[in-house]
């Protein structure tokens, strides 16, 4: 009886201190990565992040760039409506990522942030516009992948976008900060506490990315992020292939055996974010880890 009771207590403790997670993937920025519907049909992802709205703010006409998948300027991306709806029918959240590593974007004032929020709401979310680049599909939210320009007024943008949740369908907010804390670009936005999911980029950043010599770098940075920022869940952002970044790749064996068991102890552990679908097709990374995330 005592042995059975001990087993039950140990099992309950393990369940309380570990969490099952999900995988988020970026899609759209690179050619030859397959269609959006094929991406969702794999069953590996809970979040698909369409990337990127590269130009916005300071009076610019916002520009969506989806590589050679389609041409938004000519209306060629409205065909993605059916793909988006298919993904959502499978329970997958489809988000629009703004920013990226290249592009022209900056917010110069609170009013500028309001105008960008209005544009995103009317053209990608639940608003109305005669020129919706992705057709009439309503995306689930907005991802902040801000890597340049200025850090100012993204907190304002977050407030304005979040307020649209009061008009019916919730607008999910996510962010992809670099792992050095605090993030130089979206740090002030994250301080609002309005973000649902934060996928921290643990790559291209030697001080906090995983390395064989100092695996504790990643763990220490993870602990800082998950305790300092208020968000529903945090994801470990990784490259899906060695050539997808300048460092930070973790083999699937090391990830599932060494890294994830420790991160899962966090009450706000959410899973793994991968850059990107192109590299995931190349390596099969998500398929190799999906049962362990």
C-alpha positions in Angstrom: 0.0 0.0 0.0 2.8 2.4 0.9 4.6 1.5 -2.3 1.5 2.3 -4.3 0.9 5.6 -2.5 4.6 6.6 -3.2 4.1 5.8 -6.9 1.0 7.9 -7.1 2.7 10.8 -5.3 5.7 10.7 -7.6 3.6 10.5 -10.7 1.5 13.5 -9.5 4.7 15.5 -8.8 6.0 14.7 -12.3 2.8 15.8 -13.9 2.7 19.0 -11.9 6.3 19.9 -12.8 6.4 19.0 -16.5 4.3 20.2 -19.4 3.4 19.1 -22.8 4.1 21.7 -25.4 3.5 22.8 -29.0 5.6 23.8 -32.0 5.3 27.2 -33.7 6.8 27.6 -37.2 7.6 30.6 -39.5 6.3 30.3 -43.0 6.4 32.6 -46.1 9.9 34.2 -46.0 11.7 31.7 -48.1 11.0 30.0 -51.4 10.6 26.2 -51.9 9.1 25.5 -48.5 5.8 24.1 -49.7 2.3 25.6 -49.4 0.7 26.9 -46.3 -1.9 24.1 -46.4 0.8 21.4 -46.7 2.5 23.0 -43.7 -0.6 22.7 -41.6 -1.4 19.2 -42.9 1.7 17.8 -41.3 0.0 18.0 -37.9 3.3 19.1 -36.3 2.4 22.7 -35.6 0.0 24.5 -33.3 1.0 28.0 -34.6 2.0 29.0 -38.2 3.4 32.5 -38.4 3.1 34.2 -41.9 6.2 36.3 -42.4 6.7 39.2 -42.9 4.9 42.5 -43.1 8.3 44.2 -43.7 7.4 47.8 -44.4 5.2 49.9 -42.1 5.1 53.1 -40.1 6.2 56.7 -40.6 3.7 57.2 -43.4 4.8 54.2 -45.5 2.4 52.1 -47.4 2.6 48.7 -45.6 4.2 46.0 -47.7 3.8 42.2 -47.2 6.6 40.1 -48.6 6.0 36.4 -49.0 9.0 35.7 -51.3 7.9 33.8 -54.4 4.9 32.2 -52.8 2.7 35.0 -54.2 2.6 38.7 -55.0 0.4 40.7 -52.6 0.7 43.9 -54.8 -1.1 42.2 -57.6 -3.7 40.5 -55.4 -2.0 37.2 -55.9 -2.0 36.2 -52.2 -5.8 36.3 -51.8 -5.7 32.6 -52.8 -4.2 31.9 -49.3 -7.6 32.5 -47.8 -8.6 28.9 -48.3 -5.2 27.7 -46.8 -5.6 29.9 -43.8 -9.1 28.7 -43.2 -8.0 25.0 -43.6 -5.2 25.6 -41.0 -7.7 27.2 -38.6 -10.2 24.3 -39.1 -7.4 22.0 -37.7 -7.1 24.2 -34.6 -3.9 25.9 -35.7 -3.5 29.6 -35.0 -2.3 31.5 -38.0 -0.6 34.8 -37.2 0.9 37.7 -39.1 4.5 38.5 -38.3 5.6 42.2 -38.6 9.2 43.2 -38.9 11.8 40.6 -39.6 15.6 40.9 -40.1 15.3 43.1 -43.2 12.8 45.7 -44.3 11.8 49.3 -43.5 9.8 49.8 -40.4 9.6 52.2 -37.6 6.9 53.8 -35.4 7.5 57.5 -34.8 4.6 58.4 -32.5 1.6 57.0 -30.6 -0.6 58.1 -33.5 1.6 56.3 -36.0 1.2 53.1 -33.9 -2.6 53.7 -33.9 -2.6 54.0 -37.7 -0.6 50.8 -38.1 -2.9 49.0 -35.7 -5.9 50.2 -37.7 -4.3 49.0 -41.0 -3.5 45.5 -39.6 -7.0 45.2 -38.1 -8.8 46.2 -41.3 -6.5 44.2 -43.7 -5.6 41.1 -41.8 -7.8 40.7 -38.7 -11.5 41.3 -38.1 -12.0 44.7 -39.8 -13.1 45.6 -43.3 -11.0 46.7 -46.3 -11.5 46.5 -50.1 -7.8 45.4 -50.5 -7.2 42.6 -48.0 -3.9 41.0 -49.1 -4.8 37.6 -47.9 -8.5 37.7 -48.8 -11.3 37.5 -46.4 -9.7 35.0 -44.0 -9.3 36.5 -40.5 -6.0 35.8 -38.9 -5.7 35.0 -35.2 -3.2 37.6 -34.2 0.0 39.5 -34.7 3.6 38.5 -34.0 6.2 41.2 -33.2 9.6 40.2 -34.7 11.2 43.6 -34.4 14.9 43.6 -35.1 15.6 47.2 -36.1 14.4 50.7 -36.6 13.5 52.0 -33.1 12.1 50.3 -30.0 9.6 53.1 -29.5 5.8 52.9 -29.6 5.5 49.1 -30.0 4.0 49.2 -26.5 1.4 51.5 -28.0 0.9 49.2 -31.0 0.3 46.3 -28.6 -2.3 48.3 -26.6 -4.2 49.3 -29.8 -4.2 45.7 -31.2 -5.1 44.1 -27.9 -8.1 46.5 -27.6 -9.6 45.0 -30.8 -10.2 41.8 -28.8 -13.2 43.7 -27.4 -14.9 43.7 -30.8 -15.4 39.9 -30.8 -12.6 37.5 -31.8 -9.6 37.6 -29.5 -6.5 39.1 -31.1 -3.5 37.0 -30.0 -0.2 38.9 -29.5 3.1 37.1 -29.8 6.8 38.2 -29.9 10.1 36.9 -30.9 12.8 38.7 -28.9 16.5 37.9 -28.9 17.6 35.9 -25.9 19.8 38.6 -24.3 17.5 40.1 -21.7 16.0 42.6 -21.9 15.4 42.7 -25.7 16.6 45.9 -27.3 13.6 46.2 -29.7 10.5 44.8 -28.1 11.4 45.0 -24.4 9.1 47.9 -23.7 6.2 46.2 -25.6 6.7 43.1 -23.6 6.6 45.1 -20.3 2.9 45.8 -21.1 2.0 42.2 -20.1 -0.3 42.0 -23.1 1.5 39.2 -24.9 0.1 35.7 -25.0 3.1 33.8 -26.4 6.7 34.7 -26.4 9.1 32.7 -28.6 12.6 33.8 -27.5 15.3 33.4 -30.2 18.0 31.3 -28.7 20.2 31.6 -31.8 22.6 34.1 -33.4 23.4 35.1 -29.8 26.4 33.3 -28.3 26.0 34.6 -24.7 22.7 32.8 -24.3 22.4 30.2 -27.0 23.1 26.5 -26.3 26.7 25.3 -26.6 28.3 22.0 -25.7 30.8 23.8 -23.5 28.3 25.9 -21.5 24.8 24.4 -21.8 23.9 26.5 -18.7 23.9 29.7 -20.8 20.5 28.8 -22.3 19.0 27.6 -19.0 20.0 30.8 -17.2 18.6 33.0 -19.9 15.4 31.0 -20.1 14.9 31.3 -16.3 15.4 35.1 -16.6 12.8 35.5 -19.4 10.2 33.2 -17.9 10.3 35.0 -14.5 10.7 38.6 -15.6 8.0 38.9 -18.3 4.3 38.3 -17.8 3.1 36.1 -20.7 0.9 33.1 -21.0 3.6 30.8 -22.3 7.2 30.9 -23.5 8.7 29.0 -26.3 12.3 28.0 -27.0 13.2 29.6 -30.4 15.6 27.5 -32.4 16.9 27.1 -36.0 15.5 24.0 -37.7 18.9 23.3 -39.4 22.5 24.2 -38.8 22.6 26.5 -41.8 19.4 28.4 -40.7 21.4 30.6 -38.4 24.9 31.7 -37.2 24.9 29.4 -34.2 22.4 28.0 -31.7 21.4 24.9 -33.5 20.7 22.0 -31.1 20.6 18.4 -32.4 17.3 16.7 -31.8 18.9 14.2 -29.4 20.4 17.0 -27.3 17.2 18.9 -27.3 15.0 16.1 -26.2 17.4 14.5 -23.8 19.2 17.5 -22.2 17.4 20.8 -22.9 13.6 20.3 -22.9 13.4 18.2 -19.7 14.8 21.1 -17.7 12.7 23.8 -19.5 9.5 21.8 -19.0 9.7 22.5 -15.2 8.7 26.1 -15.9 5.0 26.6 -15.2 4.8 28.8 -18.3 6.6 26.5 -20.7 4.9 26.5 -24.1 7.1 24.5 -26.5 9.5 25.1 -29.3 9.5 27.7 -32.1 11.4 26.9 -35.3 12.9 29.1 -37.9 11.7 28.2 -40.4 9.4 25.9 -42.5 12.0 25.8 -45.3 14.7 24.4 -43.0 12.3 22.1 -41.3 11.4 20.6 -44.6 15.2 20.2 -45.2 15.9 18.4 -41.9 12.6 16.9 -40.6 13.4 18.6 -37.3 9.8 19.1 -36.1 8.8 15.5 -36.9 11.8 14.3 -34.9 10.8 16.3 -31.8 7.0 16.6 -31.9 6.3 13.7 -29.6 8.8 15.1 -27.0 7.9 18.7 -27.0 
